[in-house]
Amino acid sequence: MTERRRRRHDPERRDRIVDACLEVVGEVGVAGASTRRVAAAADVPLGSITYHFDSVDALLFEAFERFARRMSDRFEASMAAVDGVAEARRAVADLVAVDVLTDPHELVLTHELYTLAARDPRYRRLTHAWMARSRHALARHFDPATARLLDAMIEGLTIHRALDTEPRDRDEIELAVERLTRTTAHVD
């Protein structure tokens, strides 16, 4: 009876559902993310999904909003932890090579979000906010135009890393970052 009572008054249930949605989408994509699968992954009754969310799209949107915020937070933390252009260049290379989107689930989630954003302006606003935060974090160390180009390069290289059959060499990534930032470092 105690377990049932605790589960009935479960204040973290909504959060678990959102996290479970991200887990399921990361495994099977949006098309395979049924409410039944999400409920099973969250270990909640199926009715909890409809209790907490008006629609499957509302659940997906909140899940992708959380994902974009988490990724942006990690990106900002990486860029805030460095001092100077040389360290910033290494941090950007680390973002591409090891820190961001190296987890297969994160790659799937990112690409699923891009697909939704290509069709739905609400999701496009999420990706726009994510890009704006990334550019802002990069602009701590580089001028705004370079920050924008670096952000695009990071996105492109992560897509290539995910889809290319030949892995990107760290030296190649560092060379690309250095070339792009050679004469455009932000001066305080």
Rosetta silent file (secondary structure, phi, psi, omega in degrees, C-alpha in Angstrom):
SEQUENCE: MTERRRRRHDPERRDRIVDACLEVVGEVGVAGASTRRVAAAADVPLGSITYHFDSVDALLFEAFERFARRMSDRFEASMAAVDGVAEARRAVADLVAVDVLTDPHELVLTHELYTLAARDPRYRRLTHAWMARSRHALARHFDPATARLLDAMIEGLTIHRALDTEPRDRDEIELAVERLTRTTAHVD
SCORE:     score description
SCORE:     0.000 S_00000001
   1 L     0.000  -35.836  179.682    0.000    0.000    0.000 S_00000001
   2 H   -62.636  -44.134  179.241    2.861    2.392    0.724 S_00000001
   3 H   -61.384  -43.755  179.919    4.305    1.956   -2.773 S_00000001
   4 H   -63.496  -42.647  179.451    0.902    2.580   -4.344 S_00000001
   5 H   -65.411  -42.440  179.271    0.318    5.693   -2.253 S_00000001
   6 H   -62.281  -43.347 -179.129    3.776    7.034   -3.056 S_00000001
   7 H   -67.041  -35.621 -179.122    3.241    6.447   -6.771 S_00000001
   8 H   -65.635  -36.610 -179.536   -0.182    8.099   -6.685 S_00000001
   9 L  -107.365   56.203 -173.458    1.325   11.265   -5.194 S_00000001
  10 L   -96.404   95.980 -176.506    4.410   11.235   -7.360 S_00000001
  11 L   -67.999  -18.766  179.398    5.527   14.862   -7.867 S_00000001
  12 L   -92.096    3.245 -174.120    8.335   13.814  -10.252 S_00000001
  13 H   -58.447  -47.639 -178.597    6.029   11.860  -12.565 S_00000001
  14 H   -59.053  -44.615  178.175    5.743   14.577  -15.208 S_00000001
  15 H   -62.339  -40.897  178.313    9.528   14.994  -15.310 S_00000001
  16 H   -63.208  -37.696  178.867   10.006   11.225  -15.596 S_00000001
  17 H   -64.552  -45.081  179.752    7.578   11.147  -18.509 S_00000001
  18 H   -62.692  -46.592  178.642    9.473   13.918  -20.319 S_00000001
  19 H   -63.432  -39.316  177.734   12.827   12.224  -19.715 S_00000001
  20 H   -64.905  -36.478  176.992   11.373    8.882  -20.804 S_00000001
  21 H   -60.436  -44.786  177.902   10.086   10.516  -23.980 S_00000001
  22 H   -62.482  -40.985  178.792   13.629   11.675  -24.764 S_00000001
  23 H   -61.686  -46.847 -178.212   14.962    8.204  -24.035 S_00000001
  24 H   -66.488  -45.507  178.614   12.393    6.556  -26.324 S_00000001
  25 H   -61.770  -38.578  177.510   12.854    9.078  -29.150 S_00000001
  26 H   -63.695  -26.505  179.588   16.608    8.593  -28.857 S_00000001
  27 H   -88.617  -42.965 -169.684   16.103    4.856  -29.327 S_00000001
  28 H  -126.104    2.211 -178.909   13.366    4.662  -31.975 S_00000001
  29 H    79.267  171.051 -179.048   12.820    8.186  -33.303 S_00000001
  30 H   -61.554  -42.597 -176.711    9.683   10.291  -33.188 S_00000001
  31 H   -60.849  -31.438 -179.273    7.775    7.888  -35.438 S_00000001
  32 H   -94.539   -0.365 -175.086    8.337    4.995  -33.022 S_00000001
  33 L   -88.088   79.088  177.571    7.718    6.952  -29.828 S_00000001
  34 L   -78.835  158.129  177.467    4.234    5.819  -28.908 S_00000001
  35 H   -62.569  -32.919  177.909    2.598    6.902  -25.673 S_00000001
  36 H   -62.675  -44.505  178.226    2.580    3.252  -24.638 S_00000001
  37 H   -64.178  -43.727 -179.552    6.362    3.055  -25.052 S_00000001
  38 H   -63.844  -44.830  179.378    6.913    6.319  -23.206 S_00000001
  39 H   -60.471  -42.107  179.281    4.648    5.252  -20.337 S_00000001
  40 H   -64.473  -42.486  179.823    6.505    1.930  -20.044 S_00000001
  41 H   -65.994  -33.664  179.534    9.896    3.680  -20.063 S_00000001
  42 H   -84.333   -8.386 -176.620    8.704    6.135  -17.388 S_00000001
  43 L    57.153   50.639  177.436    7.140    3.293  -15.387 S_00000001
  44 L  -131.583  158.172  174.435    3.798    5.093  -15.197 S_00000001
  45 L   -64.004  149.046 -179.119    0.263    4.118  -16.190 S_00000001
  46 L   -55.414  -36.636  179.575   -0.641    5.029  -19.770 S_00000001
  47 H   -61.925  -20.523  178.165   -3.307    7.437  -18.469 S_00000001
  48 H   -64.719  -30.548  179.209   -0.557    9.545  -16.872 S_00000001
  49 H   -63.624  -50.322 -178.115    0.493   10.710  -20.319 S_00000001
  50 H   -72.473  -24.676  176.305   -2.937   12.149  -21.109 S_00000001
  51 H   -68.016  -42.370 -175.072   -3.297   13.502  -17.581 S_00000001
  52 H   -90.385  -20.150 -175.457   -0.084   15.536  -17.828 S_00000001
  53 L  -134.075  135.003 -179.181   -0.099   16.401  -21.541 S_00000001
  54 L   -66.616  -28.449 -177.665   -2.877   17.636  -23.806 S_00000001
  55 L  -156.571  167.253  174.602   -1.428   15.787  -26.781 S_00000001
  56 H   -62.738  -38.281  178.936    1.509   13.703  -27.904 S_00000001
  57 H   -62.755  -37.436  178.053    2.841   16.805  -29.640 S_00000001
  58 H   -62.661  -39.973  176.689    2.723   18.726  -26.349 S_00000001
  59 H   -65.662  -47.149  179.137    4.819   15.975  -24.753 S_00000001
  60 H   -59.757  -43.722 -178.877    7.256   15.932  -27.679 S_00000001
  61 H   -61.959  -46.449  179.529    7.600   19.700  -27.634 S_00000001
  62 H   -63.779  -37.611  178.746    8.346   19.815  -23.919 S_00000001
  63 H   -64.717  -46.781  179.937   10.810   16.950  -24.277 S_00000001
  64 H   -68.835  -31.825  175.201   12.669   18.640  -27.136 S_00000001
  65 H   -62.508  -43.479  177.982   12.599   21.949  -25.276 S_00000001
  66 H   -64.755  -43.759  179.605   14.289   20.231  -22.328 S_00000001
  67 H   -60.236  -48.326 -179.140   16.797   18.526  -24.613 S_00000001
  68 H   -61.404  -39.849  179.373   17.731   21.787  -26.367 S_00000001
  69 H   -65.962  -43.610  178.783   18.138   23.547  -23.020 S_00000001
  70 H   -61.974  -43.928 -179.479   20.366   20.768  -21.644 S_00000001
  71 H   -65.523  -42.054  177.970   22.542   20.784  -24.736 S_00000001
  72 H   -62.413  -41.478  178.576   22.794   24.589  -24.659 S_00000001
  73 H   -60.410  -44.115  178.990   23.716   24.502  -20.977 S_00000001
  74 H   -63.946  -42.972  179.659   26.540   22.038  -21.663 S_00000001
  75 H   -61.216  -49.095  179.977   27.762   24.108  -24.604 S_00000001
  76 H   -61.168  -41.555  179.494   27.729   27.324  -22.570 S_00000001
  77 H   -62.105  -40.528  178.479   29.522   25.652  -19.665 S_00000001
  78 H   -60.949  -45.207 -177.300   32.251   24.426  -22.009 S_00000001
  79 H   -75.363  -29.969  179.756   32.836   27.869  -23.458 S_00000001
  80 H   -73.363  -22.580 -175.290   32.603   29.652  -20.091 S_00000001
  81 L   -82.466   -2.798 -176.695   35.279   27.396  -18.610 S_00000001
  82 L  -110.173  158.909  179.844   38.020   28.573  -20.965 S_00000001
  83 L  -131.352  121.762  177.009   40.185   31.666  -21.012 S_00000001
  84 L    92.769  160.950 -174.882   41.686   33.104  -24.146 S_00000001
  85 H   -66.296  -41.543 -178.558   41.423   32.344  -27.835 S_00000001
  86 H   -61.304  -45.241  177.623   43.762   29.325  -27.836 S_00000001
  87 H   -66.188  -37.388  179.138   41.734   27.607  -25.102 S_00000001
  88 H   -63.754  -40.746  177.153   38.512   28.587  -26.846 S_00000001
  89 H   -61.124  -44.246  178.045   39.734   26.968  -30.065 S_00000001
  90 H   -64.138  -38.374  179.150   40.534   23.754  -28.182 S_00000001
  91 H   -64.162  -39.720  177.563   37.128   23.892  -26.485 S_00000001
  92 H   -63.839  -44.207  177.689   35.388   24.183  -29.854 S_00000001
  93 H   -61.609  -39.944  176.761   37.352   21.190  -31.150 S_00000001
  94 H   -62.970  -40.128  178.630   36.393   19.292  -27.986 S_00000001
  95 H   -57.462  -42.735 -178.562   32.739   20.167  -28.532 S_00000001
  96 H   -74.084  -44.469 -170.292   32.881   18.570  -31.974 S_00000001
  97 H   -84.409  -35.235 -172.541   35.135   15.639  -31.146 S_00000001
  98 H  -136.414  -28.525 -168.777   34.156   14.565  -27.643 S_00000001
  99 H   -89.996  -46.722 -170.506   31.750   16.726  -25.674 S_00000001
 100 L  -111.173  132.881  174.322   28.562   17.418  -27.604 S_00000001
 101 L    60.831   33.223  173.528   26.463   14.949  -29.525 S_00000001
 102 L   -91.986  -17.929  176.011   28.839   12.027  -29.229 S_00000001
 103 L   -77.287  129.013 -178.724   26.118    9.933  -27.593 S_00000001
 104 H   -55.974  -35.703  177.530   24.087    8.095  -30.264 S_00000001
 105 H   -63.445  -42.585  179.280   20.820    9.033  -28.503 S_00000001
 106 H   -63.925  -37.802  177.513   21.751   12.717  -28.582 S_00000001
 107 H   -63.330  -45.636  178.385   22.539   12.490  -32.276 S_00000001
 108 H   -61.977  -46.311  179.923   19.167   10.910  -33.000 S_00000001
 109 H   -59.130  -42.886  179.923   17.390   13.487  -30.830 S_00000001
 110 H   -62.766  -45.939 -178.369   19.159   16.342  -32.583 S_00000001
 111 H   -69.364  -34.598  175.337   18.310   15.063  -36.039 S_00000001
 112 H   -65.493  -40.472  177.556   14.717   14.367  -35.053 S_00000001
 113 H   -64.154  -43.160  177.849   14.466   17.935  -33.737 S_00000001
 114 H   -59.106  -41.910  179.724   15.917   19.289  -36.995 S_00000001
 115 H   -63.360  -45.181  177.352   13.331   17.313  -38.960 S_00000001
 116 H   -62.846  -40.940 -178.853   10.487   18.677  -36.843 S_00000001
 117 H   -65.896  -28.980  179.197   11.915   22.198  -37.124 S_00000001
 118 H   -66.914  -23.598 -176.713   11.995   21.925  -40.906 S_00000001
 119 H  -111.116  -23.064 -169.844    8.190   21.528  -40.897 S_00000001
 120 L  -127.459  118.593 -178.199    6.919   23.237  -37.762 S_00000001
 121 H   -58.561  -29.446  178.884    7.679   26.858  -36.777 S_00000001
 122 H   -64.118  -42.625  178.222    7.334   26.069  -33.049 S_00000001
 123 H   -71.682  -31.703  176.950   10.207   23.607  -33.238 S_00000001
 124 H   -63.285  -36.494  176.169   12.121   26.027  -35.452 S_00000001
 125 H   -63.030  -36.591  176.438   11.910   28.548  -32.601 S_00000001
 126 H   -63.375  -47.032 -179.271   13.500   25.924  -30.333 S_00000001
 127 H   -67.313  -34.890  177.767   16.388   25.356  -32.728 S_00000001
 128 H   -63.557  -44.390  178.944   16.756   29.102  -33.247 S_00000001
 129 H   -63.382  -39.564  177.831   17.010   29.667  -29.472 S_00000001
 130 H   -61.812  -47.453  179.333   19.545   26.841  -29.224 S_00000001
 131 H   -63.441  -39.537  179.772   21.651   28.372  -32.004 S_00000001
 132 H   -62.652  -42.091  178.158   21.397   31.831  -30.444 S_00000001
 133 H   -65.170  -40.153  178.145   22.688   30.501  -27.119 S_00000001
 134 H   -62.240  -46.704  179.904   25.520   28.684  -28.881 S_00000001
 135 H   -63.182  -39.531  178.213   26.535   31.809  -30.778 S_00000001
 136 H   -62.032  -42.608  179.186   26.365   33.855  -27.586 S_00000001
 137 H   -64.481  -39.995  178.390   28.644   31.373  -25.820 S_00000001
 138 H   -68.639  -32.783 -178.155   31.089   31.459  -28.740 S_00000001
 139 L   -69.067   -7.591  172.131   30.961   35.268  -28.816 S_00000001
 140 L   -63.747  -27.926 -172.314   32.693   35.303  -25.419 S_00000001
 141 L  -121.752  -16.119 -176.220   35.870   34.528  -27.338 S_00000001
 142 E  -134.735  155.599  178.262   35.205   35.403  -30.984 S_00000001
 143 L   -63.319  159.250 -174.596   33.539   38.248  -32.847 S_00000001
 144 H   -57.000  -40.509  179.906   29.818   37.740  -33.656 S_00000001
 145 H   -64.932  -41.813  178.298   30.330   36.892  -37.345 S_00000001
 146 H   -67.592  -39.529  177.701   32.942   34.264  -36.487 S_00000001
 147 H   -58.622  -41.945  179.083   30.753   32.910  -33.692 S_00000001
 148 H   -63.888  -44.458  178.685   27.935   32.403  -36.212 S_00000001
 149 H   -66.023  -41.315  177.368   30.256   30.628  -38.654 S_00000001
 150 H   -61.284  -42.093  178.767   31.737   28.469  -35.882 S_00000001
 151 H   -59.666  -44.902  178.944   28.262   27.470  -34.752 S_00000001
 152 H   -64.588  -39.832  179.006   27.387   26.392  -38.293 S_00000001
 153 H   -64.094  -42.901  178.595   30.681   24.524  -38.609 S_00000001
 154 H   -59.130  -47.187  178.717   30.087   22.699  -35.322 S_00000001
 155 H   -59.415  -47.874 -178.358   26.621   21.647  -36.504 S_00000001
 156 H   -62.470  -43.653 -179.829   27.947   20.547  -39.870 S_00000001
 157 H   -67.040  -35.095  177.528   30.847   18.583  -38.437 S_00000001
 158 H   -68.639  -35.573  176.057   28.606   16.797  -35.931 S_00000001
 159 H   -65.382  -46.231  177.825   26.264   15.816  -38.762 S_00000001
 160 H   -60.557  -42.518  179.753   29.223   14.572  -40.800 S_00000001
 161 H   -61.253  -37.034 -178.768   30.565   12.696  -37.803 S_00000001
 162 H   -72.361  -34.001 -170.750   27.197   11.025  -37.337 S_00000001
 163 H  -108.185  -20.421 -176.752   26.691   10.047  -40.972 S_00000001
 164 L   -76.806  143.552  178.334   30.134    9.693  -42.521 S_00000001
 165 L   -81.859  -14.758  176.995   31.698    6.250  -42.696 S_00000001
 166 L  -108.140  119.317 -177.336   35.157    7.752  -42.169 S_00000001
 167 L   -65.222  149.227  176.605   35.649    9.317  -38.729 S_00000001
 168 L   -76.745  135.122  176.978   36.906   12.892  -38.468 S_00000001
 169 L   -80.890  138.349  179.461   40.437   13.212  -37.222 S_00000001
 170 H   -56.703  -39.768  179.250   40.888   15.539  -34.246 S_00000001
 171 H   -61.685  -37.995  178.409   43.739   17.317  -36.053 S_00000001
 172 H   -64.125  -41.043  178.696   41.417   18.024  -38.986 S_00000001
 173 H   -65.129  -46.568  179.575   38.838   19.538  -36.639 S_00000001
 174 H   -61.688  -39.096  178.046   41.459   21.695  -34.905 S_00000001
 175 H   -63.903  -42.694  178.712   42.774   22.883  -38.269 S_00000001
 176 H   -62.325  -44.097  178.899   39.272   23.880  -39.393 S_00000001
 177 H   -63.364  -45.231 -179.002   38.675   25.811  -36.155 S_00000001
 178 H   -62.188  -44.611  179.845   42.056   27.528  -36.394 S_00000001
 179 H   -62.330  -42.333 -178.234   41.504   28.542  -40.022 S_00000001
 180 H   -69.145  -28.026 -174.745   38.056   29.914  -39.305 S_00000001
 181 H  -109.089    6.087 -172.252   39.226   31.888  -36.279 S_00000001
 182 L   -52.466  -49.370 -174.430   42.724   32.893  -37.395 S_00000001
 183 L  -116.059   12.230 -172.654   42.155   36.641  -37.780 S_00000001
 184 L  -122.083   22.294  179.510   38.791   37.116  -36.166 S_00000001
 185 E   -62.375  142.847  179.197   39.357   36.552  -32.471 S_00000001
 186 L   -69.826  131.905  179.395   37.263   38.731  -30.201 S_00000001
 187 L  -110.068  122.050  178.724   39.255   41.542  -28.627 S_00000001
 188 L   -86.883    0.000    0.000   38.060   42.825  -25.238 S_00000001
